[in-house]
Amino acid sequence: MPLGPAAVQAIGQADSGFITDRFRSLAVEFAQDRFLPKQSRYGVDSINRIRKDLQANRLQRRPLADYIAISAPLHCSEAWSFLGRAIGCHLRGDSDTARHLAYYAELRATMSLLATQGIGILNHQHFAITSNGVSLQLGAGGTHVAAWQCLETWADLPTAAALVAETIRPAGLSMQSWLDSIPGGTSWHPIASVWLKNLGLDLAWLSMDREARNEASYRPTYIRPRTVLPCRNAANTGAEIWRLLEPASSDAFPRLDRFLLRLTLEMAFKASHGRSPKQARVKFAKFIQSIVDSTITHTERDRWYRFLVREDEVDDPGIIDLVRLDQPNPLTFKPFRDASDPRHHLSVLGRGLILARLASGASRKLMVDAGIRFDDVAFWWKPYGAERGLWNDPPEAARLIDSWADADAAIADIDHWLTRPDPLTYYEFILGVPSSITSLAGAEIVGLWSLAS
């Protein structure tokens, strides 16, 4: 059942600025090594207290806004945790558990993203926080249904377009800056909603992911014959996902953002010319050359041009292709609810990846706009990393990105293993590179370095 008009209107009134102000005000608590004041009404047993206060008509607005603000980076880090565990299960041939965990990566990333925008998904009580701190109730549906409905409604708003444009930054430039370089200019807003939905982030697909998660979580999945993804394919895909996550010194997602930019410019060209880049190669080449000349410094222009016209790295990563809905023959799964296609869990994982990337950008923006350094919340992330086995001695925030070396070594280990001739079995793979599989299952580090850089 879709959101009612009042809930849709309330989402339109949600204000990220108020959430930022509340996050900023909590700096005094961070200095005491805690997220919320000791006497915060919603610091303990939060959901039950919110429910009781709502029933008694005495909801405490600022503590609620504080709780939603703090939830954003915490949900974000857990989204990356679920995503990493999903990759680990995928590499072990356990597609059902990978699907289960990837779905929760989608969900937690969505809750993080919405929280930064003033939308709190809290079990059966959901709220939009307005610019003056008023808490507008969005209905009483369950977490899963409400999250996808709110995401779809929010994705159509100008604020969604602005956030995506600011947080996806190929070459350190906003998406809008790239589009401003198009002759005649192209507004990002009308593209943004389509962009999000073409990457699989629409209600229909996310709801079907929930159905597939139910199948993996609650049903006897081996009751019927099934096709298994070959081990070589699984190993290649796991390594490919992590290659997309390679950071740079001042940029958490340079490689992933490059591919997202290429898809965006191809969408913009088709929208303005009525033909796809393949149908109008010469015009598209001129289109890209003009953008690159206006945007990129001379020494990098040729590299960007060749990438954007698909002379270099011709194909998109498979994990991105698996979530795109704008292809001539979009990937279909039959039937979707039992996820019989052996690649299905990868499409869920891909949507989780895109959402986690957006959640990282939004949560990082929240912290920067609030004037909060990642070291200000070291009381959280340093023990968190130790608890998750990321380190014994925690690094400084500025050095978190150095952890990429561990992932890089694991990828190289898997690549070397893949030089073996077929047949390659999961048994041999797990015995051959156990530490690398474990390393690539620890994507919490991506969430942490993306919030720090």
C-alpha positions as CSV (number, residue, x, y, z in Angstrom):
1,M,0.0,0.0,0.0
2,P,1.6,3.3,-1.0
3,L,2.2,6.2,1.3
4,G,-0.8,8.5,1.8
5,P,-0.8,12.1,0.7
6,A,-0.1,13.4,4.3
7,A,3.0,11.2,4.6
8,V,4.2,12.2,1.1
9,Q,3.8,15.9,2.1
10,A,5.6,15.3,5.4
11,I,8.6,13.8,3.6
12,G,8.7,16.9,1.5
13,Q,9.0,18.9,4.7
14,A,11.8,16.9,6.2
15,D,14.8,19.1,6.8
16,S,18.4,17.9,6.7
17,G,19.5,21.3,8.1
18,F,17.8,20.7,11.4
19,I,19.4,17.3,11.7
20,T,22.8,18.9,11.0
21,D,22.1,21.4,13.8
22,R,21.3,18.7,16.2
23,F,24.4,16.7,15.2
24,R,26.5,19.8,15.8
25,S,24.9,20.4,19.2
26,L,26.0,16.9,20.3
27,A,29.7,17.8,20.1
28,V,29.7,18.4,23.8
29,E,28.5,14.9,24.3
30,F,31.2,13.5,22.0
31,A,33.8,15.2,24.2
32,Q,32.5,13.1,27.1
33,D,32.8,9.9,25.0
34,R,29.1,9.4,24.3
35,F,26.7,10.0,21.5
36,L,23.7,11.3,23.5
37,P,23.2,13.1,26.9
38,K,23.1,10.8,29.9
39,Q,19.6,11.8,30.6
40,S,18.4,11.6,27.0
41,R,14.9,10.1,27.0
42,Y,15.7,8.0,23.9
43,G,19.2,6.9,24.7
44,V,18.1,3.6,26.2
45,D,15.2,1.4,25.0
46,S,14.6,4.0,22.3
47,I,11.9,2.4,20.2
48,N,9.6,1.4,23.1
49,R,10.0,4.8,24.7
50,I,9.2,6.5,21.5
51,R,6.1,4.3,21.0
52,K,4.9,4.9,24.6
53,D,5.5,8.7,24.3
54,L,3.7,8.8,21.0
55,Q,0.7,7.0,22.5
56,A,0.7,9.4,25.4
57,N,1.0,12.5,23.1
58,R,4.3,13.5,24.8
59,L,6.9,12.8,22.2
60,Q,10.1,14.7,23.0
61,R,11.1,16.3,19.8
62,R,14.8,17.2,20.3
63,P,15.8,13.9,21.8
64,L,14.0,12.2,18.8
65,A,15.9,14.4,16.3
66,D,19.2,13.7,18.2
67,Y,18.5,10.0,18.0
68,I,17.8,10.1,14.2
69,A,20.9,12.3,13.6
70,I,23.2,9.9,15.5
71,S,21.7,6.9,13.7
72,A,22.9,8.1,10.3
73,P,26.7,7.2,10.5
74,L,25.9,4.2,12.7
75,H,23.5,2.7,10.2
76,C,26.0,3.5,7.5
77,S,28.8,1.6,9.1
78,E,26.5,-1.4,9.7
79,A,25.4,-1.3,6.1
80,W,29.0,-1.8,5.0
81,S,29.3,-4.6,7.6
82,F,26.4,-6.5,6.1
83,L,27.7,-5.9,2.6
84,G,31.1,-7.3,3.5
85,R,29.6,-10.4,5.1
86,A,27.5,-10.8,2.0
87,I,30.6,-10.8,-0.1
88,G,32.2,-13.3,2.2
89,C,29.3,-15.7,1.9
90,H,29.2,-15.1,-1.9
91,L,32.9,-16.1,-2.1
92,R,32.1,-19.3,-0.1
93,G,29.3,-20.3,-2.5
94,D,26.5,-19.5,0.0
95,S,24.2,-17.4,-2.2
96,D,21.2,-17.6,0.1
97,T,23.0,-16.1,3.1
98,A,24.7,-13.6,0.8
99,R,21.2,-12.6,-0.4
100,H,19.9,-12.3,3.2
101,L,22.9,-10.1,4.3
102,A,22.9,-8.0,1.1
103,Y,19.3,-7.2,1.6
104,Y,20.1,-5.9,5.1
105,A,22.9,-3.8,3.7
106,E,20.3,-2.2,1.4
107,L,18.0,-1.6,4.3
108,R,20.5,-0.2,6.8
109,A,22.0,2.1,4.0
110,T,18.5,3.4,3.2
111,M,17.9,4.1,6.9
112,S,21.2,5.9,7.1
113,L,20.5,7.9,4.0
114,L,17.0,8.9,5.0
115,A,18.2,9.8,8.6
116,T,20.6,12.4,7.2
117,Q,17.6,14.0,5.5
118,G,15.5,14.2,8.6
119,I,13.5,11.0,8.0
120,G,13.6,8.4,10.8
121,I,12.6,4.8,10.2
122,L,11.9,3.4,13.6
123,N,10.2,0.1,13.7
124,H,6.5,0.9,13.5
125,Q,6.9,4.6,14.2
126,H,8.4,6.7,11.4
127,F,8.9,10.5,11.3
128,A,9.9,13.4,9.2
129,I,11.7,16.2,11.2
130,T,10.9,19.7,9.8
131,S,13.1,22.8,9.9
132,N,11.7,23.9,13.2
133,G,12.0,20.4,14.8
134,V,8.4,19.3,14.5
135,S,8.1,15.6,14.2
136,L,5.6,14.6,11.6
137,Q,4.4,11.0,11.8
138,L,4.7,9.0,8.5
139,G,2.4,6.1,9.4
140,A,2.8,2.9,11.4
141,G,3.9,0.3,8.8
142,G,6.8,-2.1,9.4
143,T,10.4,-1.0,8.9
144,H,11.0,-2.8,5.6
145,V,7.9,-1.5,3.8
146,A,8.3,2.0,5.2
147,A,11.9,2.3,4.3
148,W,11.3,1.5,0.6
149,Q,8.3,3.7,0.4
150,C,10.0,6.6,2.0
151,L,13.1,6.1,-0.2
152,E,11.0,6.1,-3.4
153,T,9.1,9.3,-2.3
154,W,12.3,11.0,-1.3
155,A,14.1,10.1,-4.5
156,D,11.6,12.3,-6.5
157,L,12.4,15.4,-4.4
158,P,14.8,18.2,-5.4
159,T,16.7,17.6,-2.2
160,A,17.5,14.1,-3.3
161,A,18.9,15.4,-6.6
162,A,21.0,17.9,-4.7
163,L,22.4,15.4,-2.3
164,V,23.4,12.9,-5.0
165,A,24.9,15.7,-7.1
166,E,27.0,16.8,-4.2
167,T,28.1,13.4,-2.8
168,I,29.0,11.6,-6.1
169,R,32.1,13.6,-7.1
170,P,34.1,12.1,-10.0
171,A,37.5,13.8,-10.2
172,G,36.5,15.8,-7.1
173,L,33.8,17.6,-9.0
174,S,30.1,17.4,-8.3
175,M,27.8,15.7,-10.7
176,Q,26.1,19.1,-11.4
177,S,29.5,20.6,-12.3
178,W,29.9,17.9,-15.0
179,L,26.4,18.5,-16.3
180,D,27.0,22.3,-16.3
181,S,29.7,21.7,-18.8
182,I,27.2,20.3,-21.4
183,P,26.6,22.9,-24.2
184,G,23.3,24.5,-23.3
185,G,23.4,23.0,-19.8
186,T,21.4,20.1,-18.5
187,S,19.6,20.2,-15.2
188,W,20.6,17.4,-12.8
189,H,17.2,17.3,-11.0
190,P,15.1,15.6,-13.7
191,I,17.9,13.1,-14.3
192,A,18.5,12.2,-10.7
193,S,15.2,10.4,-10.0
194,V,15.6,8.4,-13.2
195,W,19.2,7.8,-12.3
196,L,18.4,6.3,-9.0
197,K,15.6,4.1,-10.3
198,N,17.7,2.9,-13.3
199,L,20.2,1.7,-10.8
200,G,17.6,-0.5,-9.3
201,L,16.7,1.7,-6.4
202,D,12.9,1.7,-7.0
203,L,10.1,0.3,-4.9
204,A,9.3,-2.6,-7.1
205,W,12.8,-4.1,-7.2
206,L,13.6,-3.4,-3.5
207,S,10.3,-5.0,-2.5
208,M,11.1,-8.0,-4.6
209,D,14.5,-8.1,-2.9
210,R,12.6,-8.4,0.4
211,E,10.6,-11.3,-1.0
212,A,13.8,-13.0,-2.1
213,R,15.3,-12.4,1.3
214,N,12.3,-14.0,2.9
215,E,12.9,-17.1,0.7
216,A,16.5,-17.2,1.7
217,S,15.8,-16.6,5.4
218,Y,12.7,-18.7,6.1
219,R,12.2,-21.3,3.4
220,P,13.9,-24.7,2.7
221,T,15.9,-23.3,-0.2
222,Y,17.2,-26.7,-1.3
223,I,13.8,-28.3,-1.8
224,R,14.2,-27.9,-5.5
225,P,17.2,-28.3,-7.9
226,R,19.2,-25.2,-8.2
227,T,21.9,-23.7,-10.4
228,V,25.1,-22.6,-8.6
229,L,27.4,-19.8,-9.8
230,P,30.7,-21.3,-10.9
231,C,33.5,-20.8,-8.4
232,R,35.7,-18.9,-10.9
233,N,32.8,-16.5,-11.6
234,A,32.2,-15.9,-7.9
235,A,35.9,-15.3,-7.2
236,N,36.1,-12.8,-10.1
237,T,33.0,-10.9,-9.0
238,G,34.1,-10.7,-5.4
239,A,37.5,-9.2,-6.4
240,E,35.8,-6.9,-8.9
241,I,33.5,-5.4,-6.2
242,W,36.5,-4.6,-4.1
243,R,38.4,-3.0,-7.0
244,L,35.5,-0.6,-7.3
245,L,36.1,0.4,-3.7
246,E,39.7,1.4,-4.1
247,P,40.1,4.8,-2.4
248,A,42.4,7.7,-3.2
249,S,44.2,10.0,-0.7
250,S,41.3,12.5,-0.6
251,D,38.5,10.6,-2.2
252,A,36.8,7.5,-0.8
253,F,35.2,6.2,-4.0
254,P,37.1,7.5,-7.1
255,R,36.7,4.4,-9.2
256,L,33.0,3.7,-8.5
257,D,32.1,7.4,-9.1
258,R,33.8,7.3,-12.5
259,F,31.5,4.5,-13.7
260,L,28.5,6.2,-12.2
261,L,29.5,9.4,-14.1
262,R,29.8,7.6,-17.4
263,L,26.3,6.1,-17.0
264,T,25.0,9.6,-16.0
265,L,26.5,11.3,-19.1
266,E,25.1,8.6,-21.4
267,M,21.7,9.2,-19.8
268,A,22.0,12.9,-20.3
269,F,23.0,12.5,-23.9
270,K,20.0,10.3,-24.7
271,A,17.7,12.7,-22.9
272,S,18.9,15.7,-24.9
273,H,19.4,14.0,-28.3
274,G,16.8,11.3,-28.3
275,R,19.4,8.7,-29.3
276,S,21.7,6.5,-27.4
277,P,25.5,7.0,-27.6
278,K,25.7,3.8,-29.7
279,Q,23.2,5.2,-32.1
280,A,25.0,8.5,-32.5
281,R,28.7,7.8,-31.9
282,V,30.1,10.9,-33.6
283,K,27.8,13.3,-31.8
284,F,28.4,11.5,-28.6
285,A,32.2,11.8,-29.0
286,K,31.8,15.6,-29.6
287,F,29.5,15.8,-26.6
288,I,32.0,14.2,-24.3
289,Q,35.0,16.1,-25.7
290,S,33.2,19.4,-25.0
291,I,32.5,18.3,-21.4
292,V,36.0,17.1,-20.8
293,D,37.6,20.2,-22.2
294,S,35.5,22.4,-19.9
295,T,36.0,20.2,-16.8
296,I,39.3,18.5,-16.7
297,T,42.8,19.8,-16.6
298,H,44.9,19.3,-19.7
299,T,47.1,16.5,-18.4
300,E,44.0,14.3,-17.5
301,R,41.8,15.1,-20.5
302,D,42.7,12.3,-22.8
303,R,42.4,9.7,-20.0
304,W,38.9,10.9,-19.1
305,Y,37.8,11.2,-22.7
306,R,38.9,7.7,-23.6
307,F,37.1,6.3,-20.5
308,L,33.9,8.2,-21.1
309,V,33.5,7.2,-24.7
310,R,34.4,3.6,-23.8
311,E,37.7,3.4,-25.6
312,D,39.2,2.4,-22.2
313,E,37.5,0.0,-19.8
314,V,34.8,-0.6,-22.4
315,D,32.5,-2.6,-20.2
316,D,30.9,-1.6,-16.9
317,P,31.6,-3.8,-14.0
318,G,29.3,-6.7,-13.9
319,I,27.9,-5.8,-10.5
320,I,26.7,-2.5,-11.9
321,D,25.2,-4.2,-15.0
322,L,23.3,-6.5,-12.7
323,V,21.3,-3.6,-11.1
324,R,20.8,-1.4,-14.2
325,L,17.2,-1.2,-15.6
326,D,17.9,0.9,-18.6
327,Q,19.6,-1.7,-20.8
328,P,17.9,-2.9,-24.0
329,N,17.3,-6.3,-22.4
330,P,17.4,-5.7,-18.6
331,L,18.3,-8.8,-16.6
332,T,15.3,-10.7,-15.5
333,F,15.0,-13.4,-12.9
334,K,12.4,-16.2,-13.2
335,P,10.5,-16.3,-11.0
336,F,11.9,-13.4,-8.9
337,R,10.5,-14.6,-5.6
338,D,12.5,-17.8,-5.5
339,A,15.6,-16.1,-7.0
340,S,16.4,-19.1,-9.1
341,D,18.9,-17.3,-11.2
342,P,22.3,-17.9,-9.6
343,R,23.3,-14.3,-10.1
344,H,20.3,-12.9,-8.2
345,H,22.1,-12.4,-4.9
346,L,24.6,-10.3,-6.8
347,S,21.9,-7.9,-8.0
348,V,20.8,-7.5,-4.4
349,L,24.5,-7.0,-3.5
350,G,24.9,-4.4,-6.2
351,R,21.9,-2.4,-5.0
352,G,23.3,-2.6,-1.5
353,L,26.7,-1.3,-2.8
354,I,25.1,1.8,-4.5
355,L,23.0,2.6,-1.4
356,A,25.9,2.2,0.9
357,R,28.0,4.5,-1.2
358,L,25.2,7.1,-1.1
359,A,24.8,6.6,2.7
360,S,28.5,7.2,3.1
361,G,28.4,10.4,1.1
362,A,25.4,11.7,3.0
363,S,26.7,10.7,6.4
364,R,30.1,12.3,5.7
365,K,28.3,15.5,4.5
366,L,26.3,15.5,7.7
367,M,29.5,15.4,9.8
368,V,31.4,18.0,7.7
369,D,28.4,20.4,7.7
370,A,28.1,20.0,11.5
371,G,31.8,20.7,11.9
372,I,32.5,17.3,13.5
373,R,35.8,15.5,12.8
374,F,35.9,11.8,12.6
375,D,38.4,11.8,15.5
376,D,35.7,13.5,17.6
377,V,33.8,10.2,17.6
378,A,36.9,8.0,18.1
379,F,35.3,6.8,21.3
380,W,33.0,4.8,19.0
381,W,35.0,3.8,15.9
382,K,38.3,2.7,17.6
383,P,36.7,0.0,19.8
384,Y,34.3,-0.8,17.0
385,G,37.2,-1.7,14.7
386,A,38.9,-3.8,17.4
387,E,35.6,-5.6,18.0
388,R,35.2,-6.4,14.3
389,G,38.8,-7.6,14.0
390,L,40.1,-4.7,11.9
391,W,43.0,-3.9,14.2
392,N,44.7,-4.4,17.6
393,D,46.0,-0.9,17.7
394,P,43.7,1.6,16.0
395,P,45.1,4.0,13.5
396,E,44.5,7.7,13.4
397,A,41.5,8.7,11.3
398,A,43.7,10.1,8.5
399,R,45.4,6.7,8.2
400,L,42.3,4.6,7.9
401,I,42.5,4.7,4.2
402,D,45.9,2.9,4.4
403,S,43.9,-0.2,5.2
404,W,43.3,-0.5,1.4
405,A,46.7,-2.3,1.3
406,D,45.1,-5.3,3.0
407,A,42.3,-5.5,0.5
408,D,44.7,-5.0,-2.4
409,A,46.8,-7.9,-1.2
410,A,43.7,-10.1,-0.9
411,I,42.6,-9.2,-4.4
412,A,46.1,-10.1,-5.7
413,D,46.0,-13.4,-3.9
414,I,42.6,-14.3,-5.5
415,D,43.8,-13.2,-8.9
416,H,46.8,-15.4,-8.5
417,W,44.7,-18.3,-7.5
418,L,42.5,-17.8,-10.6
419,T,45.4,-18.5,-12.8
420,R,44.9,-22.2,-12.0
421,P,43.2,-24.2,-14.7
422,D,39.6,-25.4,-14.5
423,P,37.8,-27.0,-12.8
424,L,38.0,-24.7,-9.8
425,T,35.8,-25.8,-6.8
426,Y,34.7,-23.8,-3.8
427,Y,36.4,-26.4,-1.6
428,E,39.7,-25.7,-3.2
429,F,39.1,-21.9,-3.2
430,I,38.3,-21.8,0.5
431,L,41.3,-23.9,1.4
432,G,43.6,-22.0,-1.0
433,V,42.9,-18.4,0.0
434,P,41.1,-18.4,3.4
435,S,42.7,-15.2,4.8
436,S,41.8,-13.3,1.6
437,I,38.2,-14.4,1.8
438,T,38.1,-13.3,5.4
439,S,39.8,-9.9,4.5
440,L,37.2,-9.1,1.8
441,A,34.4,-9.9,4.2
442,G,35.5,-7.0,6.4
443,A,33.9,-4.1,4.6
444,E,33.3,-2.2,7.8
445,I,36.7,-0.6,7.0
446,V,35.2,0.9,3.9
447,G,32.4,2.5,5.9
448,L,35.0,3.9,8.4
449,W,37.4,5.3,5.8
450,S,34.5,6.8,3.8
451,L,33.3,8.7,6.9
452,A,36.8,9.8,7.7
453,S,38.0,11.1,4.3
